[in-house]
Amino acid sequence: MEQASIAVVGIGDWGKNLVRNFHKLSKLIAICDINHIVAEQIAVKYQVKNLSWQQILDSNEINTVAIVKDQSHYQFVKEALLANKHVFVEKPLAHTFKQAKELCNIASQVNKKIMVGHLLQYHPAFVELQKLCKEQALGKLRYVYSNRLSFGKVMAAEDVLWNYVPHDISMILTLMGKPKSINSYANYFLTKNIADQITIQLNFSNEQKGHIFASWLHPIKERKFVVIGSKSMAVFDDTLELCQKLCLYPYAVDLDATNKPVLKNLQPEFINLKNTEEPLFQETSHFVKCIEQDLTPLTDGVEALAVLQIIEQASKQLQVKQKACAD
């Protein structure tokens, strides 16, 4: 049975989190970063090798790489796959659907795993929410919306669509399937061509709807994912304590004297989340398990392609609207 031996490439804020979790799993053997001082500090701290990218590609000891490179995922993933390595990569897999499709084809040809860091798929609150939906605890799903807002770090080359929205699209597609159509709108307040706020409307079959609002120019941090069903509504609020992150709001519909529907609130219920490990540990554990037991990752290349297709479609819509406004 193959054992994962992992090098993390890119030791920024998020890369350090991956280093910590893969080390906790006893699978980390090397790190790599263009900042040699930081790389050496991390290597000493975790007692692993500090290698160059080429050394990682050439290593027979390393069979897996975890890549956290803001603007260059595609090339790094491609080189890693061609060097016969499994790949964990932070979202997005690539910046075009065509590139992502190529990477998936290469992975298939060399028989290696690709897993994309759609982290919230591994959050215990979302795992439990999926279970509630499958068990029909919410009834027929009607509407899903997500707010991902903060007064946050503004990116120089990546807008809020590419930086914030992939997680929300990933969750919505899991619950609702592929949308029939989307409509996207954006505001560009701080930098030309870099969207600070975006709204995406998704239309599904059976009149189901989805809605995403994301912004890094917002006074209050909000991380809410709301699912409206025919019997209950569920709220996943990632800003709350674990015991309050997922709440179920049952309701009933009565008729008044004129046969007009009247909504009746029932007692809300916080859902007990038994798994208290952080989502990133769940995610990295899953990746290691997929390598060592030859399983297909939950957020594999196919899942990433479906997410990327929506993002690319939204991005093209925004470009067309921007051009129309400029004209």
C-alpha positions as CSV (number, residue, x, y, z in Angstrom):
1,M,0.0,0.0,0.0
2,E,1.4,3.4,-1.0
3,Q,2.2,5.8,1.8
4,A,1.9,9.5,1.4
5,S,5.2,11.5,1.7
6,I,4.4,15.2,1.2
7,A,6.1,18.4,0.4
8,V,4.3,21.7,0.8
9,V,5.1,24.3,-1.8
10,G,4.4,27.9,-0.9
11,I,4.8,28.8,2.8
12,G,2.6,31.9,3.1
13,D,-0.2,32.2,5.8
14,W,-2.2,29.3,4.4
15,G,0.8,27.2,3.4
16,K,1.9,27.3,7.0
17,N,-1.5,25.8,8.0
18,L,-1.1,23.0,5.6
19,V,2.4,22.4,6.9
20,R,1.1,22.2,10.4
21,N,-1.7,19.7,9.5
22,F,0.4,17.4,7.3
23,H,3.0,17.4,10.0
24,K,0.3,16.4,12.5
25,L,-0.5,13.5,10.2
26,S,3.2,12.5,10.2
27,K,3.3,12.8,6.4
28,L,5.3,16.0,5.9
29,I,8.9,15.5,4.8
30,A,9.8,18.7,2.9
31,I,8.9,22.3,2.3
32,C,9.6,24.8,-0.5
33,D,9.3,28.6,-0.8
34,I,11.1,31.4,-2.7
35,N,11.6,33.1,0.6
36,H,14.6,31.1,1.7
37,I,14.8,32.6,5.2
38,V,11.1,31.7,6.0
39,A,11.5,28.3,4.4
40,E,14.6,27.5,6.5
41,Q,12.8,28.6,9.7
42,I,9.8,26.4,8.9
43,A,12.0,23.5,8.0
44,V,13.9,23.7,11.3
45,K,10.7,24.1,13.3
46,Y,9.2,20.9,11.8
47,Q,12.5,19.0,11.3
48,V,11.9,18.5,7.6
49,K,13.9,19.2,4.4
50,N,14.1,22.7,2.8
51,L,14.2,21.9,-0.9
52,S,14.0,23.7,-4.2
53,W,11.1,23.0,-6.6
54,Q,13.3,21.1,-8.9
55,Q,14.7,19.0,-6.1
56,I,11.1,18.1,-5.1
57,L,10.3,17.1,-8.7
58,D,13.4,14.9,-8.9
59,S,12.9,13.3,-5.5
60,N,12.0,9.6,-5.4
61,E,11.2,9.9,-1.7
62,I,8.4,12.5,-2.3
63,N,5.3,11.1,-4.0
64,T,2.9,14.0,-3.1
65,V,3.0,17.8,-3.3
66,A,0.6,20.3,-1.8
67,I,0.7,23.6,-3.8
68,V,-0.2,27.0,-2.4
69,K,0.9,29.5,-5.1
70,D,-1.5,32.4,-5.7
71,Q,-1.1,32.9,-9.4
72,S,0.7,29.9,-10.8
73,H,-1.2,26.8,-9.8
74,Y,-1.5,25.5,-13.3
75,Q,2.2,25.3,-14.2
76,F,3.2,23.8,-10.8
77,V,0.4,21.2,-10.9
78,K,1.3,20.2,-14.4
79,E,5.0,19.8,-13.6
80,A,4.2,17.8,-10.4
81,L,1.8,15.4,-12.2
82,L,4.4,14.9,-15.0
83,A,6.9,14.1,-12.3
84,N,4.6,11.4,-11.1
85,K,3.4,13.1,-7.9
86,H,-0.1,13.2,-6.4
87,V,-1.3,16.8,-6.0
88,F,-3.2,18.8,-3.4
89,V,-3.8,22.3,-4.7
90,E,-5.5,25.3,-3.2
91,K,-8.4,26.7,-5.2
92,P,-8.6,27.5,-8.0
93,L,-7.2,24.5,-9.8
94,A,-6.4,26.8,-12.7
95,H,-7.6,30.2,-14.0
96,T,-9.3,28.7,-17.1
97,F,-11.5,25.7,-17.6
98,K,-9.3,24.6,-20.5
99,Q,-6.2,24.5,-18.3
100,A,-8.0,22.7,-15.5
101,K,-9.3,20.1,-18.0
102,E,-5.8,19.5,-19.3
103,L,-4.6,18.9,-15.7
104,C,-7.4,16.4,-15.1
105,N,-6.5,14.6,-18.3
106,I,-2.8,14.4,-17.3
107,A,-3.7,13.1,-13.8
108,S,-5.8,10.4,-15.4
109,Q,-3.0,9.4,-17.8
110,V,-0.4,9.1,-15.0
111,N,-2.8,7.6,-12.6
112,K,-2.3,10.3,-9.9
113,K,-4.7,12.0,-7.5
114,I,-5.7,15.7,-7.8
115,M,-7.5,17.2,-4.9
116,V,-8.6,20.9,-4.7
117,G,-8.9,22.7,-1.4
118,H,-12.6,23.4,-1.3
119,L,-12.3,23.5,2.5
120,L,-15.9,23.9,3.5
121,Q,-16.8,20.6,2.0
122,Y,-15.0,19.1,5.0
123,H,-16.5,21.4,7.6
124,P,-18.5,19.3,10.1
125,A,-21.4,21.8,9.9
126,F,-21.6,21.4,6.1
127,V,-21.2,17.6,6.4
128,E,-24.1,17.5,8.8
129,L,-26.1,19.9,6.6
130,Q,-25.7,17.5,3.6
131,K,-27.0,14.7,5.8
132,L,-30.1,16.7,6.8
133,C,-30.8,17.4,3.2
134,K,-30.4,13.8,2.2
135,E,-32.7,12.7,5.0
136,Q,-35.3,15.2,3.8
137,A,-35.2,17.0,7.2
138,L,-35.7,20.3,5.3
139,G,-38.2,18.9,2.8
140,K,-37.8,19.9,-0.8
141,L,-35.0,22.3,-1.3
142,R,-36.2,25.6,-2.7
143,Y,-33.5,28.3,-2.3
144,V,-29.9,28.5,-1.2
145,Y,-27.9,31.7,-0.5
146,S,-24.5,32.5,0.8
147,N,-23.0,35.7,2.2
148,R,-19.2,35.8,2.3
149,L,-18.3,39.3,3.5
150,S,-15.5,41.1,5.3
151,F,-13.4,44.1,5.5
152,G,-10.6,42.1,4.2
153,K,-7.3,41.8,2.3
154,V,-7.6,43.3,-1.2
155,M,-5.8,41.2,-3.8
156,A,-3.6,42.8,-6.4
157,A,-4.3,40.4,-9.3
158,E,-7.3,38.3,-8.2
159,D,-10.8,39.7,-7.6
160,V,-13.4,38.7,-5.0
161,L,-15.0,36.2,-7.5
162,W,-11.9,34.1,-7.8
163,N,-10.7,34.6,-4.2
164,Y,-14.0,34.2,-2.2
165,V,-16.6,32.6,-4.2
166,P,-15.3,29.1,-5.1
167,H,-16.1,27.7,-1.7
168,D,-19.8,28.8,-2.0
169,I,-20.2,27.5,-5.5
170,S,-18.7,24.2,-4.4
171,M,-21.3,23.8,-1.6
172,I,-24.2,25.0,-3.7
173,L,-23.5,22.5,-6.5
174,T,-23.2,19.7,-3.9
175,L,-26.7,20.4,-2.7
176,M,-28.5,21.6,-5.8
177,G,-26.6,20.2,-8.8
178,K,-25.6,22.1,-12.0
179,P,-27.5,25.3,-12.6
180,K,-29.4,26.0,-15.8
181,S,-28.2,29.6,-16.0
182,I,-26.4,32.2,-14.0
183,N,-26.4,36.0,-13.8
184,S,-23.5,37.9,-12.2
185,Y,-23.0,41.5,-11.2
186,A,-20.0,43.3,-9.7
187,N,-18.8,46.6,-8.3
188,Y,-15.3,48.0,-8.8
189,F,-14.7,50.6,-6.1
190,L,-11.0,50.4,-5.3
191,T,-9.2,49.2,-8.4
192,K,-10.2,49.1,-12.0
193,N,-11.0,45.6,-13.3
194,I,-10.7,44.1,-9.8
195,A,-14.2,43.4,-8.4
196,D,-14.6,44.3,-4.8
197,Q,-18.2,43.0,-4.5
198,I,-20.0,40.4,-6.6
199,T,-23.5,39.0,-6.7
200,I,-24.3,35.7,-8.5
201,Q,-27.8,34.4,-9.1
202,L,-28.2,30.8,-10.0
203,N,-31.2,29.2,-11.6
204,F,-31.8,25.4,-11.3
205,S,-34.4,23.0,-12.5
206,N,-37.7,22.7,-10.6
207,E,-37.6,26.5,-10.0
208,Q,-34.9,26.1,-7.4
209,K,-32.7,29.2,-6.9
210,G,-29.3,30.1,-5.5
211,H,-27.7,33.4,-4.6
212,I,-24.2,34.4,-3.6
213,F,-23.0,37.8,-2.3
214,A,-19.3,38.2,-1.7
215,S,-17.4,41.3,-0.7
216,W,-14.1,42.3,0.9
217,L,-15.3,45.9,1.3
218,H,-17.9,45.3,4.0
219,P,-17.9,46.6,7.6
220,I,-18.9,43.3,9.3
221,K,-17.5,39.8,8.8
222,E,-20.3,37.4,7.7
223,R,-20.0,33.8,6.7
224,K,-23.5,32.5,6.3
225,F,-24.8,29.7,4.2
226,V,-28.6,29.4,4.3
227,V,-30.8,26.6,2.9
228,I,-34.6,27.0,2.5
229,G,-36.6,23.9,2.3
230,S,-40.4,23.2,2.2
231,K,-40.4,22.0,5.9
232,S,-37.3,23.7,7.5
233,M,-34.6,26.2,7.0
234,A,-31.0,25.7,8.0
235,V,-28.3,28.3,8.7
236,F,-24.6,27.5,8.7
237,D,-22.9,30.5,10.3
238,D,-19.2,30.0,10.4
239,T,-18.6,33.0,12.6
240,L,-20.2,31.4,15.7
241,E,-18.9,28.9,18.2
242,L,-19.0,25.3,17.0
243,C,-22.1,24.4,19.1
244,Q,-24.0,27.2,17.3
245,K,-22.6,26.9,13.8
246,L,-25.6,24.9,12.4
247,C,-29.2,25.7,13.3
248,L,-32.4,24.2,12.0
249,Y,-35.5,26.4,11.8
250,P,-38.6,24.3,11.3
251,Y,-41.8,26.1,10.2
252,A,-45.4,25.2,9.3
253,V,-47.9,26.8,6.9
254,D,-51.4,27.3,8.2
255,L,-54.4,28.8,6.4
256,D,-56.3,31.7,7.9
257,A,-60.1,32.3,7.6
258,T,-59.6,33.5,4.0
259,N,-57.4,30.5,3.0
260,K,-54.4,32.8,3.0
261,P,-51.1,31.0,3.9
262,V,-49.7,32.0,7.3
263,L,-46.2,31.0,8.4
264,K,-45.8,29.6,11.9
265,N,-42.4,29.5,13.6
266,L,-41.5,26.4,15.4
267,Q,-38.7,25.9,17.9
268,P,-35.2,26.3,16.3
269,E,-32.7,23.6,17.1
270,F,-28.9,23.8,17.2
271,I,-27.5,20.7,15.6
272,N,-24.8,18.8,17.6
273,L,-21.6,18.6,15.6
274,K,-19.8,15.6,17.0
275,N,-16.5,16.0,15.1
276,T,-14.5,18.9,16.6
277,E,-11.3,18.6,14.5
278,E,-10.7,21.7,12.4
279,P,-11.9,21.5,8.8
280,L,-8.4,21.7,7.4
281,F,-7.4,18.6,9.4
282,Q,-10.4,16.8,8.0
283,E,-9.4,17.9,4.5
284,T,-5.8,16.9,4.8
285,S,-6.7,13.6,6.5
286,H,-9.1,12.8,3.6
287,F,-6.4,13.5,1.0
288,V,-3.9,11.2,2.8
289,K,-6.6,8.5,3.0
290,C,-7.3,8.8,-0.7
291,I,-3.7,8.3,-1.6
292,E,-3.1,5.4,0.8
293,Q,-6.3,3.6,0.1
294,D,-6.6,4.5,-3.6
295,L,-9.9,6.4,-3.2
296,T,-11.3,9.3,-5.3
297,P,-11.1,12.6,-3.4
298,L,-14.4,14.3,-2.6
299,T,-13.1,17.5,-4.1
300,D,-11.2,15.9,-7.0
301,G,-10.5,17.4,-10.4
302,V,-14.0,16.7,-11.7
303,E,-15.6,18.6,-8.8
304,A,-13.1,21.4,-9.4
305,L,-14.0,21.6,-13.1
306,A,-17.7,22.0,-12.3
307,V,-16.9,24.9,-9.9
308,L,-14.4,26.5,-12.3
309,Q,-17.0,26.3,-15.1
310,I,-19.4,28.5,-13.1
311,I,-16.6,30.9,-12.1
312,E,-15.3,31.3,-15.6
313,Q,-18.9,31.9,-16.9
314,A,-19.5,34.5,-14.3
315,S,-16.1,36.2,-15.0
316,K,-16.9,36.4,-18.7
317,Q,-20.3,37.9,-18.0
318,L,-18.6,40.6,-15.8
319,Q,-16.1,41.4,-18.6
320,V,-18.9,41.8,-21.1
321,K,-20.8,44.1,-18.8
322,Q,-17.7,46.2,-18.0
323,K,-16.9,46.6,-21.7
324,A,-20.5,47.7,-22.4
325,C,-20.3,50.3,-19.6
326,A,-17.0,51.6,-21.0
327,D,-18.4,51.9,-24.5
